[in-house]
Amino acid sequence: MIEPFANNHQSMQIGELVIENQEDKIIIYGDIDLTLDASGYEQAQKLHELTGRIVDAFQVNSLYSNNDSKSKENDDQLGKDIDNPFL
């Protein structure tokens, strides 16, 4: 289980859902099928634990309200307009 917002090198997977940890954000992509069986229950428990840890990190860290701490260098959206190379 990852420690949310603690570092830039942890990741985990629940089903086909990938969770990447960064110091200023958590990236979640993919999909998950929570089937009504033991496997689905186990995956739902992991997902519940992870989201609980993420919410706890927000509650103990007041930085989430300060947008200045976000790393623009690592952001995919730099806020710049660029020429379309396909035109």
N, CA, C and O atoms as a MOPAC input file, in Angstrom:
PM7 MOZYME 1SCF
protein

 N      0.85400 1    -1.18400 1     0.00000 1
 C      0.00000 1     0.00000 1     0.00000 1
 C      0.89500 1     1.24100 1     0.00000 1
 O      1.86800 1     1.31700 1     0.75000 1
 N      0.55800 1     2.19300 1    -0.83700 1
 C      1.35400 1     3.41700 1    -0.92600 1
 C      1.06100 1     4.34600 1     0.25500 1
 O      0.01600 1     4.24600 1     0.89800 1
 N      1.99000 1     5.23500 1     0.51800 1
 C      1.80400 1     6.30500 1     1.49700 1
 C      1.51200 1     7.57000 1     0.68600 1
 O      2.44200 1     8.16200 1     0.13800 1
 N      0.25100 1     8.00300 1     0.59300 1
 C     -0.12600 1     9.09400 1    -0.30000 1
 C      0.68700 1    10.37600 1    -0.09300 1
 O      0.91000 1    10.81400 1     1.03600 1
 N      1.11900 1    10.95500 1    -1.19700 1
 C      1.84000 1    12.22500 1    -1.25500 1
 C      3.20300 1    12.18100 1    -0.55800 1
 O      3.75900 1    13.23500 1    -0.24900 1
 N      3.74600 1    11.00700 1    -0.30700 1
 C      4.98800 1    10.89200 1     0.45200 1
 C      6.23000 1    10.93400 1    -0.43900 1
 O      7.29700 1    11.34600 1     0.01600 1
 N      6.10900 1    10.51900 1    -1.68500 1
 C      7.28700 1    10.45800 1    -2.55700 1
 C      6.84100 1    10.38400 1    -4.01100 1
 O      5.64700 1    10.34700 1    -4.30800 1
 N      7.80600 1    10.36400 1    -4.90100 1
 C      7.51000 1    10.34300 1    -6.33700 1
 C      7.83000 1     9.01000 1    -7.00000 1
 O      7.99800 1     8.96400 1    -8.21800 1
 N      7.91900 1     7.93600 1    -6.24500 1
 C      8.33600 1     6.68800 1    -6.87700 1
 C      7.47700 1     5.47500 1    -6.52500 1
 O      7.78900 1     4.37300 1    -6.97600 1
 N      6.42900 1     5.62700 1    -5.75200 1
 C      5.59000 1     4.47700 1    -5.42100 1
 C      4.43000 1     4.35200 1    -6.41200 1
 O      3.90500 1     5.34600 1    -6.91400 1
 N      4.05900 1     3.13000 1    -6.66900 1
 C      2.83900 1     2.87400 1    -7.42600 1
 C      2.27600 1     1.53800 1    -6.97100 1
 O      2.97300 1     0.73300 1    -6.35500 1
 N      1.03000 1     1.31800 1    -7.27600 1
 C      0.38400 1     0.05800 1    -6.93600 1
 C     -0.71200 1    -0.20000 1    -7.96300 1
 O     -1.06500 1     0.67100 1    -8.75800 1
 N     -1.23200 1    -1.40400 1    -7.92300 1
 C     -2.27100 1    -1.78600 1    -8.86300 1
 C     -3.34200 1    -2.57100 1    -8.12200 1
 O     -3.03700 1    -3.44600 1    -7.31100 1
 N     -4.59200 1    -2.25100 1    -8.40500 1
 C     -5.74300 1    -3.00200 1    -7.90900 1
 C     -6.54400 1    -3.39200 1    -9.14200 1
 O     -7.11500 1    -2.52800 1    -9.80600 1
 N     -6.59100 1    -4.65800 1    -9.44900 1
 C     -7.18200 1    -5.07700 1   -10.71600 1
 C     -6.35900 1    -4.47100 1   -11.83500 1
 O     -5.13600 1    -4.61300 1   -11.85500 1
 N     -7.01300 1    -3.79900 1   -12.76300 1
 C     -6.31800 1    -3.08800 1   -13.83900 1
 C     -6.22400 1    -1.59000 1   -13.54200 1
 O     -5.86500 1    -0.79900 1   -14.41400 1
 N     -6.54800 1    -1.21200 1   -12.31400 1
 C     -6.47700 1     0.18100 1   -11.88000 1
 C     -5.07500 1     0.45600 1   -11.36100 1
 O     -4.60800 1    -0.21600 1   -10.44100 1
 N     -4.39800 1     1.44500 1   -11.94900 1
 C     -3.02900 1     1.78100 1   -11.56600 1
 C     -3.06000 1     3.08200 1   -10.77800 1
 O     -3.69500 1     4.05300 1   -11.19000 1
 N     -2.36800 1     3.09700 1    -9.63900 1
 C     -2.28800 1     4.27000 1    -8.78300 1
 C     -0.82100 1     4.66000 1    -8.66600 1
 O      0.00400 1     3.87500 1    -8.19800 1
 N     -0.50100 1     5.88800 1    -9.09900 1
 C      0.87000 1     6.38800 1    -9.02600 1
 C      0.93500 1     7.48500 1    -7.97700 1
 O      0.10100 1     8.39000 1    -7.96100 1
 N      1.91300 1     7.40300 1    -7.11700 1
 C      2.08800 1     8.34600 1    -6.02500 1
 C      3.05900 1     9.43600 1    -6.42900 1
 O      4.10500 1     9.15600 1    -7.01400 1
 N      2.72000 1    10.67700 1    -6.12000 1
 C      3.63400 1    11.79900 1    -6.28400 1
 C      3.50600 1    12.68600 1    -5.05400 1
 O      2.55800 1    12.54400 1    -4.28100 1
 N      4.44100 1    13.59000 1    -4.87000 1
 C      4.41400 1    14.44300 1    -3.69300 1
 C      3.29200 1    15.47600 1    -3.74900 1
 O      2.83600 1    15.94600 1    -2.70600 1
 N      2.84000 1    15.83500 1    -4.95100 1
 C      1.79900 1    16.85000 1    -5.05800 1
 C      0.50200 1    16.34000 1    -5.68200 1
 O     -0.45200 1    17.10300 1    -5.83500 1
 N      0.45900 1    15.05800 1    -6.04200 1
 C     -0.77200 1    14.50600 1    -6.61000 1
 C     -0.72700 1    12.97800 1    -6.60900 1
 O      0.33500 1    12.36400 1    -6.50700 1
 N     -1.90200 1    12.39600 1    -6.72500 1
 C     -2.07300 1    10.95500 1    -6.90200 1
 C     -2.70900 1    10.77700 1    -8.27600 1
 O     -3.72200 1    11.40700 1    -8.57800 1
 N     -2.11900 1     9.92400 1    -9.10800 1
 C     -2.62800 1     9.69200 1   -10.45400 1
 C     -3.25300 1     8.29200 1   -10.47400 1
 O     -2.61000 1     7.30500 1   -10.11800 1
 N     -4.52400 1     8.23100 1   -10.90100 1
 C     -5.25500 1     6.95800 1   -10.95100 1
 C     -5.79100 1     6.78400 1   -12.36600 1
 O     -6.47600 1     7.66100 1   -12.89100 1
 N     -5.47300 1     5.64500 1   -12.97900 1
 C     -5.98600 1     5.37800 1   -14.31600 1
 C     -6.18800 1     3.87600 1   -14.49800 1
 O     -5.64500 1     3.06300 1   -13.74900 1
 N     -6.96700 1     3.53300 1   -15.49300 1
 C     -7.25900 1     2.12800 1   -15.76100 1
 C     -8.70700 1     1.81900 1   -15.40600 1
 O     -9.54300 1     2.71900 1   -15.32300 1
 N     -8.98800 1     0.56200 1   -15.20300 1
 C    -10.34400 1     0.18100 1   -14.81400 1
 C    -10.29400 1    -0.98400 1   -13.83400 1
 O     -9.27000 1    -1.64700 1   -13.67000 1
 N    -11.40600 1    -1.20300 1   -13.20700 1
 C    -11.49900 1    -2.28900 1   -12.23400 1
 C    -12.90700 1    -2.85900 1   -12.31500 1
 O    -13.88200 1    -2.11400 1   -12.40800 1
 N    -13.00700 1    -4.16300 1   -12.27900 1
 C    -14.29600 1    -4.85100 1   -12.23100 1
 C    -14.43700 1    -5.42900 1   -10.83100 1
 O    -13.73100 1    -6.37000 1   -10.46700 1
 N    -15.34800 1    -4.86600 1   -10.05000 1
 C    -15.60100 1    -5.38400 1    -8.71000 1
 C    -16.73400 1    -6.40200 1    -8.80700 1
 O    -17.91400 1    -6.05500 1    -8.76800 1
 N    -16.34400 1    -7.65700 1    -8.93300 1
 C    -17.32100 1    -8.73200 1    -9.06800 1
 C    -17.82200 1    -9.13400 1    -7.69300 1
 O    -17.12200 1    -8.97400 1    -6.69400 1
 N    -19.02800 1    -9.65300 1    -7.65000 1
 C    -19.65100 1   -10.04000 1    -6.38600 1
 C    -19.17100 1   -11.42800 1    -5.96600 1
 O    -19.92500 1   -12.40000 1    -5.95200 1
 N    -17.87400 1   -11.47600 1    -5.62200 1
 C    -17.26400 1   -12.71700 1    -5.15500 1
 C    -16.08200 1   -12.35000 1    -4.25400 1
 O    -15.88200 1   -11.17700 1    -3.93800 1
 N    -15.30700 1   -13.34100 1    -3.84600 1
 C    -14.19500 1   -13.10900 1    -2.92000 1
 C    -13.13800 1   -12.17800 1    -3.52100 1
 O    -12.58900 1   -11.32900 1    -2.81900 1
 N    -12.85800 1   -12.33000 1    -4.79200 1
 C    -11.87100 1   -11.48400 1    -5.45800 1
 C    -12.33100 1   -10.02600 1    -5.50100 1
 O    -11.55500 1    -9.11700 1    -5.20700 1
 N    -13.57000 1    -9.81300 1    -5.86100 1
 C    -14.12300 1    -8.46600 1    -5.89800 1
 C    -14.13800 1    -7.82200 1    -4.52400 1
 O    -13.87000 1    -6.63000 1    -4.37800 1
 N    -14.45600 1    -8.63300 1    -3.51000 1
 C    -14.46300 1    -8.13100 1    -2.13400 1
 C    -13.06400 1    -7.70800 1    -1.70600 1
 O    -12.89800 1    -6.66400 1    -1.07500 1
 N    -12.06500 1    -8.50200 1    -2.04100 1
 C    -10.67600 1    -8.17700 1    -1.69600 1
 C    -10.23200 1    -6.88200 1    -2.38900 1
 O     -9.58300 1    -6.03500 1    -1.77600 1
 N    -10.58500 1    -6.73800 1    -3.65900 1
 C    -10.22500 1    -5.52300 1    -4.38900 1
 C    -10.95200 1    -4.30300 1    -3.82200 1
 O    -10.36800 1    -3.22400 1    -3.72500 1
 N    -12.21100 1    -4.46700 1    -3.45200 1
 C    -12.97400 1    -3.36500 1    -2.86400 1
 C    -12.36800 1    -2.94000 1    -1.52600 1
 O    -12.32300 1    -1.75000 1    -1.21400 1
 N    -11.90500 1    -3.90700 1    -0.73800 1
 C    -11.25300 1    -3.57900 1     0.53700 1
 C     -9.97700 1    -2.77700 1     0.31000 1
 O     -9.73100 1    -1.79600 1     1.01100 1
 N     -9.16600 1    -3.18300 1    -0.66000 1
 C     -7.92900 1    -2.45600 1    -0.97100 1
 C     -8.23800 1    -1.03800 1    -1.44300 1
 O     -7.57600 1    -0.08600 1    -1.02900 1
 N     -9.23100 1    -0.89700 1    -2.29700 1
 C     -9.61800 1     0.41100 1    -2.80000 1
 C    -10.12200 1     1.30500 1    -1.66700 1
 O     -9.82000 1     2.49700 1    -1.61700 1
 N    -10.88500 1     0.71400 1    -0.77300 1
 C    -11.40200 1     1.44400 1     0.39000 1
 C    -10.26000 1     1.90100 1     1.30500 1
 O    -10.25900 1     3.03900 1     1.77600 1
 N     -9.30600 1     1.03200 1     1.55300 1
 C     -8.15700 1     1.38700 1     2.38700 1
 C     -7.34100 1     2.50200 1     1.73600 1
 O     -6.92800 1     3.44700 1     2.40800 1
 N     -7.11200 1     2.39100 1     0.42700 1
 C     -6.34200 1     3.40700 1    -0.28300 1
 C     -7.03600 1     4.76400 1    -0.22200 1
 O     -6.40200 1     5.76200 1     0.12000 1
 N     -8.32000 1     4.81900 1    -0.54400 1
 C     -9.01900 1     6.10400 1    -0.53300 1
 C     -9.08700 1     6.66900 1     0.88200 1
 O     -9.05300 1     7.88700 1     1.05200 1
 N     -9.18100 1     5.82800 1     1.88600 1
 C     -9.13300 1     6.29100 1     3.27200 1
 C     -7.80100 1     6.93700 1     3.60100 1
 O     -7.75900 1     7.97400 1     4.26300 1
 N     -6.70600 1     6.33000 1     3.14200 1
 C     -5.37300 1     6.90000 1     3.36500 1
 C     -5.21400 1     8.23800 1     2.64500 1
 O     -4.59300 1     9.16200 1     3.17000 1
 N     -5.77400 1     8.33700 1     1.44700 1
 C     -5.68500 1     9.59100 1     0.69900 1
 C     -6.45300 1    10.69300 1     1.43100 1
 O     -5.94200 1    11.80300 1     1.58100 1
 N     -7.66500 1    10.40300 1     1.88600 1
 C     -8.45600 1    11.38600 1     2.61700 1
 C     -7.74600 1    11.78200 1     3.91100 1
 O     -7.72100 1    12.96200 1     4.26100 1
 N     -7.17400 1    10.82200 1     4.61800 1
 C     -6.42300 1    11.12200 1     5.84100 1
 C     -5.25600 1    12.06100 1     5.56200 1
 O     -4.98200 1    12.96300 1     6.35200 1
 N     -4.56700 1    11.85300 1     4.44200 1
 C     -3.43900 1    12.71400 1     4.08500 1
 C     -3.90700 1    14.15000 1     3.86500 1
 O     -3.20500 1    15.09000 1     4.23800 1
 N     -5.07200 1    14.32900 1     3.27100 1
 C     -5.61800 1    15.66900 1     3.10100 1
 C     -5.94000 1    16.30200 1     4.45500 1
 O     -5.70000 1    17.49100 1     4.66400 1
 N     -6.47900 1    15.50900 1     5.36000 1
 C     -6.89300 1    16.05000 1     6.64900 1
 C     -5.71900 1    16.46300 1     7.52700 1
 O     -5.84700 1    17.40900 1     8.30300 1
 N     -4.58100 1    15.78500 1     7.42800 1
 C     -3.43200 1    16.12500 1     8.27100 1
 C     -2.48600 1    17.10900 1     7.60900 1
 O     -1.57900 1    17.62800 1     8.26100 1
 N     -2.68100 1    17.37500 1     6.32600 1
 C     -1.77200 1    18.24700 1     5.60000 1
 C     -2.52900 1    19.47200 1     5.10500 1
 O     -3.40100 1    19.35600 1     4.24400 1
 N     -2.20800 1    20.63000 1     5.63500 1
 C     -2.91500 1    21.84500 1     5.23600 1
 C     -2.42000 1    22.38300 1     3.90400 1
 O     -2.96500 1    23.37100 1     3.41100 1
 N     -1.40700 1    21.76700 1     3.30200 1
 C     -0.86500 1    22.25200 1     2.03500 1
 C     -1.84200 1    22.12700 1     0.87800 1
 O     -1.69100 1    22.81800 1    -0.13000 1
 N     -2.85100 1    21.25200 1     1.00100 1
 C     -3.75700 1    21.05500 1    -0.12800 1
 C     -4.51000 1    22.33200 1    -0.48800 1
 O     -5.00900 1    22.44800 1    -1.60700 1
 N     -4.60300 1    23.28500 1     0.42500 1
 C     -5.29100 1    24.53300 1     0.12400 1
 C     -4.35000 1    25.57700 1    -0.47600 1
 O     -4.79200 1    26.66200 1    -0.85600 1
 N     -3.06400 1    25.26100 1    -0.56500 1
 C     -2.08000 1    26.20200 1    -1.08900 1
 C     -1.65500 1    25.75300 1    -2.47700 1
 O     -0.86000 1    24.82300 1    -2.61300 1
 N     -2.17500 1    26.40300 1    -3.50400 1
 C     -1.87300 1    26.01000 1    -4.87800 1
 C     -0.43800 1    26.30200 1    -5.27600 1
 O      0.04600 1    25.73900 1    -6.25800 1
 N      0.26900 1    27.17700 1    -4.53600 1
 C      1.65000 1    27.50300 1    -4.85800 1
 C      2.58300 1    26.31200 1    -4.69600 1
 O      3.64600 1    26.28000 1    -5.31600 1
 N      2.20900 1    25.32800 1    -3.87400 1
 C      3.09300 1    24.19000 1    -3.62700 1
 C      3.05100 1    23.15400 1    -4.74700 1
 O      3.87100 1    22.23500 1    -4.76500 1
 N      2.11100 1    23.28600 1    -5.67800 1
 C      2.02500 1    22.34100 1    -6.78400 1
 C      3.20800 1    22.52400 1    -7.72300 1
 O      3.64000 1    23.64300 1    -8.00100 1
 N      3.70300 1    21.42800 1    -8.18900 1
 C      4.85100 1    21.46100 1    -9.07900 1
 C      4.38200 1    21.64400 1   -10.51500 1
 O      3.85000 1    20.70800 1   -11.11400 1
 N      4.57000 1    22.82800 1   -11.07400 1
 C      4.18700 1    23.07400 1   -12.46100 1
 C      5.12100 1    22.35600 1   -13.42700 1
 O      4.72000 1    22.02500 1   -14.54200 1
 N      6.36800 1    22.11100 1   -13.01000 1
 C      7.31400 1    21.44300 1   -13.89100 1
 C      6.88400 1    20.02800 1   -14.20800 1
 O      7.17700 1    19.52100 1   -15.29100 1
 N      6.19600 1    19.38300 1   -13.28600 1
 C      5.76700 1    18.00000 1   -13.49200 1
 C      4.35200 1    17.91100 1   -14.03500 1
 O      3.85800 1    16.81300 1   -14.29100 1
 N      3.69500 1    19.04300 1   -14.21300 1
 C      2.31900 1    19.06200 1   -14.66900 1
 C      2.26900 1    18.88400 1   -16.18500 1
 O      3.07900 1    19.45900 1   -16.91200 1
 N      1.31700 1    18.08700 1   -16.65100 1
 C      1.15100 1    17.88300 1   -18.08500 1
 C      0.57400 1    19.12200 1   -18.75700 1
 O      0.79100 1    19.33200 1   -19.95000 1
 N     -0.14700 1    19.93400 1   -18.01900 1
 C     -0.78200 1    21.13600 1   -18.55600 1
 C     -0.02300 1    22.35700 1   -18.05100 1
 O     -0.28400 1    22.83400 1   -16.94700 1
 N      0.89400 1    22.85500 1   -18.83000 1
 C      1.71500 1    23.98900 1   -18.41600 1
 C      1.02700 1    25.33500 1   -18.65100 1
 O      1.57500 1    26.37300 1   -18.28000 1
 N     -0.13900 1    25.33800 1   -19.24900 1
 C     -0.84600 1    26.57200 1   -19.48400 1
 C     -0.30700 1    27.35900 1   -20.66400 1
 O     -0.57700 1    28.55400 1   -20.78300 1
 N      0.43900 1    26.71900 1   -21.52300 1
 C      1.00800 1    27.37700 1   -22.69800 1
 C      0.28300 1    26.90400 1   -23.95300 1
 O     -0.09600 1    25.73800 1   -24.07100 1
 N      0.10100 1    27.83400 1   -24.88500 1
 C     -0.41000 1    27.46900 1   -26.20200 1
 C      0.77800 1    27.10200 1   -27.07900 1
 O      1.77900 1    27.81800 1   -27.11900 1
 N      0.65900 1    25.99300 1   -27.77400 1
 C      1.73500 1    25.58000 1   -28.68300 1
 C      1.15500 1    25.38500 1   -30.07700 1
 O     -0.03400 1    25.10300 1   -30.22800 1
 N      1.98100 1    25.53300 1   -31.07600 1
 C      1.55400 1    25.31100 1   -32.45500 1
 C      1.25800 1    23.83800 1   -32.67800 1
 O      1.96700 1    22.96800 1   -32.17300 1
 N      0.21900 1    23.57000 1   -33.42900 1
 C     -0.15700 1    22.20800 1   -33.76000 1
 C      0.79600 1    21.69100 1   -34.84000 1
 O      0.79800 1    22.22700 1   -35.94800 1
 N      1.60700 1    20.66500 1   -34.55200 1
 C      2.56900 1    20.17400 1   -35.54000 1
 C      1.92000 1    19.40500 1   -36.68300 1
 O      2.59900 1    19.06600 1   -37.65300 1
 N      0.62100 1    19.12100 1   -36.59400 1
 C     -0.04500 1    18.33000 1   -37.61200 1
 C     -0.77900 1    19.18700 1   -38.64800 1
 O     -1.42700 1    18.65700 1   -39.55000 1
 N     -0.67400 1    20.49200 1   -38.51500 1
 C     -1.35300 1    21.36900 1   -39.48100 1
 C     -0.40300 1    21.79300 1   -40.56800 1
 O     -0.79000 1    22.53200 1   -41.47300 1

